[in-house]
Amino acid sequence: LRQTRLNSVATVAHGGSVRLFSYPLIGQSIAEGIILGLYKFDKYKTKTNDPCELSEITIIEPDRSKISDIEKGVKKGITIGDSVNLCRDMVNEPANYMTPSRMAEVALDVANEADLELEVLEKSDMEKHEMGALLGVAQGSEEPPKFIILRYTGDPGNMENNIGILGKGITFDSGGISIKPSPNMGAMKGDMAGGASVISAMKAIGKIKPKINISAIVAATENMPSG
């Protein structure tokens, strides 16, 4: 659709009339598909002769009684699609920008946007808690490590209804003392994708508001040999 250079398109709510899918799922799927399908990361590229961007997409459904369900699904699909694209953006950023400190800043933005509790342990806190494994990985880097904790309380009356999610946040993995071969080194900025997934998932969770309590942890550091 982007290559058609159209600004506005319309689509019917596929599958609803023959009861293949529920109408909330149809709305969610259309919204997710659009947002994920149109994603691109061109922040560092010079803009020249880009095709027109789609600015309006209309979903057509003749049965007015289904509109509310479709709108609910669209809202959820936008939330999930935007959260996935946040993860993509974080992973696509170069490692000299997406440092552990920057990951903590993104987590703060997410906490403020999705009404989550945020705690970030600094290096001194990690030393106090004797977190030797993380500090051992971090000690070769000039970038300070961050231990990021996000909490969502969706069932405050039942704190046993809880899960934890953990994401690896190695913002650049050179291999440390066992340094990686140069042909593979460029991709090592993606070693924080697990942490990016967790932060982005918490953004969606905070907005969708499931009835469960969730604690998310991202151990963020570089793995580098020192100077």
C-alpha positions in Angstrom: 0.0 0.0 0.0 2.8 2.4 0.7 4.1 2.0 -2.8 0.7 3.0 -4.3 1.4 6.5 -3.0 -2.2 6.7 -1.6 -2.9 8.7 1.6 -6.3 7.0 2.3 -7.5 3.4 1.8 -10.5 1.3 3.0 -10.9 -2.4 3.8 -13.9 -4.5 4.8 -13.9 -6.4 8.1 -12.8 -9.8 6.6 -14.1 -13.0 8.2 -16.9 -11.5 10.4 -19.9 -12.2 8.1 -19.0 -15.9 7.9 -18.1 -16.1 11.6 -14.5 -17.1 11.1 -13.4 -14.7 13.7 -14.9 -12.5 16.5 -15.3 -8.8 15.6 -12.9 -7.6 18.4 -10.2 -10.0 16.9 -10.9 -8.7 13.4 -10.4 -5.1 14.5 -7.3 -6.0 16.5 -5.8 -8.0 13.6 -6.3 -5.2 11.1 -4.8 -2.6 13.4 -1.8 -4.8 14.3 -1.2 -5.7 10.6 -1.3 -2.1 9.5 1.0 -0.8 12.2 3.5 -3.7 12.0 3.4 -3.9 8.2 4.1 -0.2 7.7 7.0 -0.1 10.1 10.4 1.2 9.0 13.4 2.5 10.8 14.9 5.3 8.8 15.8 7.7 11.6 19.4 8.1 10.4 18.7 8.2 6.6 18.4 11.3 4.5 14.8 11.7 3.3 14.7 11.8 -0.5 11.7 11.0 -2.7 9.9 8.9 -0.1 6.5 7.6 -1.2 3.5 9.2 0.4 2.6 7.9 3.8 -0.8 6.4 4.6 -2.6 8.8 6.9 -6.1 7.2 7.0 -7.4 3.7 6.9 -11.1 3.0 7.1 -12.7 -0.3 8.1 -16.0 -1.0 6.5 -18.7 -3.0 8.3 -22.4 -2.8 7.2 -23.7 -4.2 10.5 -23.8 -1.2 12.9 -24.1 -3.5 15.9 -20.6 -4.8 15.3 -18.9 -1.4 15.1 -18.3 -1.1 18.9 -16.6 -4.5 19.0 -14.4 -3.6 16.0 -13.4 -0.3 17.7 -12.4 -2.2 20.9 -10.3 -4.5 18.9 -8.7 -1.7 16.9 -7.8 0.1 20.2 -6.1 -3.1 21.5 -4.3 -3.7 18.2 -2.9 -0.2 18.1 -1.6 -0.7 21.7 0.1 -4.0 20.8 1.4 -2.8 17.4 2.9 0.4 18.9 4.5 -1.6 21.7 6.1 -4.1 19.3 7.4 -1.2 17.2 9.0 0.4 20.3 10.9 -2.9 20.7 11.9 -2.8 17.1 13.1 0.8 17.5 15.2 0.0 20.5 16.9 -3.0 18.8 17.5 -1.0 15.6 19.2 1.8 17.4 23.1 1.7 17.3 24.8 0.6 20.5 26.5 4.0 21.0 23.0 5.4 21.5 21.0 2.6 23.0 23.2 2.3 26.1 22.0 0.9 29.5 21.3 4.4 30.6 19.1 5.0 27.5 17.3 1.7 28.2 16.5 3.0 31.7 15.2 6.3 30.1 12.9 4.4 27.8 11.7 2.4 30.8 10.9 5.6 32.5 8.9 6.9 29.5 7.0 3.6 29.4 6.3 3.8 33.2 4.9 7.3 32.9 2.8 6.5 29.8 1.4 3.2 31.1 1.1 4.0 34.8 3.7 1.5 36.0 6.0 1.5 39.0 9.7 1.8 38.1 12.9 1.1 40.1 16.4 1.4 38.7 19.3 0.0 40.6 22.6 1.9 40.0 26.1 0.4 40.3 26.3 1.3 44.0 23.1 -0.4 44.7 24.3 -3.6 42.9 27.5 -3.5 45.0 25.4 -3.3 48.1 23.3 -6.3 47.1 26.5 -8.2 46.0 25.3 -8.7 42.5 28.6 -10.0 41.4 27.6 -11.7 38.2 26.2 -8.5 36.6 29.0 -6.3 38.0 31.5 -8.8 36.6 30.1 -8.4 33.1 29.9 -4.6 33.4 33.3 -3.9 34.8 35.1 -3.7 31.4 32.8 -1.0 30.1 32.8 2.8 30.4 29.0 2.7 30.4 27.4 2.2 33.9 25.1 -0.8 34.2 21.4 -0.4 35.1 19.2 -3.0 36.8 15.7 -2.0 35.6 12.5 -3.2 37.4 9.0 -2.4 36.2 5.9 -3.4 38.1 2.3 -3.6 37.1 -0.4 -4.3 39.8 -3.6 -5.4 38.1 -5.0 -7.5 40.9 -4.0 -5.7 44.1 -6.4 -7.8 46.2 -4.6 -11.1 45.3 -0.8 -10.6 45.3 -0.3 -14.3 44.7 -1.8 -13.9 41.2 1.6 -12.8 39.7 4.2 -13.6 37.2 7.7 -12.4 36.5 9.3 -11.7 33.1 13.0 -11.3 32.6 14.8 -9.8 29.6 18.5 -9.8 28.8 19.8 -6.2 28.3 23.4 -6.6 27.0 23.4 -3.4 24.9 26.6 -4.5 23.1 28.2 -7.9 23.5 31.8 -7.8 22.2 32.4 -11.1 23.9 34.4 -9.5 26.6 37.8 -11.2 27.1 36.8 -13.8 24.5 36.2 -11.3 21.8 33.9 -12.2 19.0 35.1 -12.4 15.3 34.6 -9.1 13.4 32.1 -10.4 10.8 29.6 -11.0 13.5 30.3 -8.0 15.7 27.9 -5.6 14.1 24.9 -7.6 15.1 25.9 -7.6 18.8 23.9 -4.4 19.4 20.9 -6.8 19.3 21.9 -8.6 22.4 19.5 -6.4 24.4 16.4 -7.5 22.4 15.1 -9.6 25.3 15.2 -6.5 27.5 13.6 -4.4 24.8 10.8 -7.0 24.5 10.1 -6.9 28.2 10.0 -3.1 28.4 7.7 -3.0 25.4 5.5 -5.8 26.7 5.0 -3.8 29.9 3.9 -0.8 27.9 1.1 -2.9 26.3 0.3 -4.6 29.7 -0.1 -1.2 31.4 -2.5 0.0 28.8 -4.5 -3.2 28.3 -4.7 -3.8 32.1 -5.1 -7.5 32.6 -6.1 -8.8 36.0 -2.7 -10.0 37.1 0.3 -8.6 38.9 3.5 -8.6 36.8 7.1 -7.8 37.7 9.6 -7.2 34.9 13.4 -7.2 35.2 16.0 -6.0 32.7 19.7 -6.4 33.6 21.3 -3.9 31.3 25.0 -3.5 30.7 27.6 -3.6 27.9 30.0 -6.6 27.8 33.3 -5.0 26.7 37.0 -5.4 27.3 38.4 -2.3 29.1 40.8 0.1 27.5 
